[in-house]
Amino acid sequence: MMLRTLVCVAVVVLPSAVGAQAPATPAMPAPAQQIAAAVLALPQEFRADARVLGYQAGRRELVALRGGKGPFTCLASEPGATQFHVACYHQSLEPFMARGRELRASGVTGDRVDTVRFAEVRAHKLAMPAHAVLYSLFGAPDAYDAATNSVRNARTLYVIYMPDATAESTGLSTRPAPGTPWLMFAGTPKAHIMFQPGM
């Protein structure tokens, strides 16, 4: 975990500075830059053919920035987010991921998104693969360098979805531990093995 140093600065408010200013709108990277950054989460051999979803000015929801003929969809980092984060998931997860985006766009929030999706999977209204991989790449908000298309001090996380997997069926612990894979959301349609960096 990164430690952050808080620096307290005394500010004198002058009479002329009465009105509060609205927060600045985060800069919207060009589609080409969003695409280049998003596919960094993938192994090299999958990058050129990945489908990429990202952001356009004036819109909060993800939109298609590039079609793809490969097995992965990549998500660009959200402008103005508290960290740089891109992720790429196997196409077999698309129904589950797309349903999550649809629910959030309709106003469903928090754990309720998974409550709905889990019920739909169990009712055979929403398909889940037997197993599928997701790659993630994280960094500080300013970690991405467009000039070199690289992420400073990048952290990685790899996930393998195995719906309804349990500790008993896999032999994996459900407790995170340094250097070992572990099972998250055990016994649910969203069960997945977490592979953390430094293993």
N, C-alpha and C positions, 0 to 999 in steps of 0.2 A: 504494500500500500504506500502510495506516495504521501509524503508529509508536506503540508503546505504551511508556509510562514505568513502569518497575518501581520500586515504593517498598518499601524494606526497613524493616521495623519490628521492633525488639527486643521480645520478649515474655518476661515473667517468669512462669514456671509456678508457681503457688502449690500447696501441698500439697492444698488442697481441690479443685483442678481436675485430678484424676488421670484420670478417664474421658474418652475421646474421644467426641464427639457424632456421631451419624449425620448425613450431609448432608441438608439440608432438601429435601422433595419440592417440585418446581416447581409453582407455582400453575397450575391448569387453567382457561384462559379459557372463558367460556360459549360454547356453540355459535354464538350470534349474533355474538359478537365474532370468533371464528375465521373465520366466513364473511365478515364485513365486511373483515377484513384480507386474507384469501386472494385475494379477487377484485381487490384493488388492482393485482395484476400485469397485469391485462387492460386493453386499451383500453375506454373507458367503455361503448361500445355493446354489449359482450358480457357485462358484469358481472351484470346482473339474471337472466339465464337460465343461468348457469354451474352445473354440478354441483360440489359441494364435498365433499372428504374431509378429515376432521380427527381430533381425538383426544377420548377420553372417559376419565374418571378410572378408574384401575385397569387400563387397556388400553394396550398399546404400539403395536398396529397401527392403521393408518388405518381409519376407519369412515365411512360416508356420513352427512354432517351435513345435506345438502340435495340433493334431486334437481334435475335441470335438463333443459331442452328445447333448450338452445343447443348450439353446437359445441365447447364447452370443458369440461374438468374441472380444477378448481383444488385444490391441496394446501395445507392450513393449515401455519403454522409450528409446528415441534415444540416443545412446552413444555420449557424447561430446556436447549435447544440453545445452542451457543456463538455463534450469530448468528440474527437474524431472517431467515427465508427462506421466501418463498411462490412457488409456480410454477403456471402454468396451461398445459395442453397440449391440442392439438386431439384430438377424439374418435377420429380415425383411428389415433392412437398408443396407444389404450387396451389392445389386446391385449399390446403390448410392455411397457407400464408395469405392467399388472396382473400379468403373468408375473414381472416383477422383484420385485414385492411378495410374490408367492406363494413365490418361491424364497428370499427373505430370511426370511420367516416360517417356512420349513421348516429354516432353519439354514445355508443356502448363503450364503457371504460373499465380499466382495472381488471380484476379477476373475472368479471362478468364475461369478458371476451372468451376466455378459456372455458367457462361454464357452458356457454352456448356451443362452442366448437366441440367440446367433449361429448355433449348430448347428441350433436348431429353425427359425430363419428360412430357412436354406439348405436344410433338408429340407422346406420348405413346410408345416411344422406350426404356424408362428407367422406371422401376417400383418403386413406393414409397408406403409405407404402410399408412394406415389411421392415425396411431399414433404408435410411438415406442420410447423406452427410451435409453438414453446414460448416463453412469456414468463416471466421470473423477476424478482423484486424482493428485494434484500438490504439489511440494515442491522445495526447493533449489536444485542446481545440485548435492550436496553431501548429500541430506536428506535421501536417502535410506540406511538402515543398513541391509546388507545381513545376518549378524549373527542372528538378531532377526526378519528378514523379516518385517520390519516396516519402516514408513516414519516419520521423525521428523517434527513437526509443519505442518502436512499435511493440505492442503486445498482441499475442495471438491466442485464439481459442478455437478448438475444433470440437464439433458435436456430431455424434451419430445417433439419429432418431431410431428408436426401436419401440414402437407402440406397445403399451401394456407390459413392458419388461419390468421385472422385479429383482430384488437382491437374490431371491431364491432361484429364479430362472437364469440368471446371468453369473452369479457368484461375485457381483460387484457390490461394494459398500455404497450406501446412500449418504455417507458422510464425506464431505470434502477433506482431502488430505494431501499435503504437498507431495508432488512427484508421482501420484497414482491416479488412474482414471476412477470416476465415480458416477453413480446413477442418480439423475435428477428427475423429479416428477414420476417416481416409480409407480407402476400400476395404473398409469393414465395413458390416454392416446398420445400424450406429448412426452412420454418417457424417453430420455436420451442419455447417452454416455458423454460425459464431459472430459475432454483432454486439455489440461491446462498447460501453459508454457513452462519450460524448464524441466519437463519430464525426462 
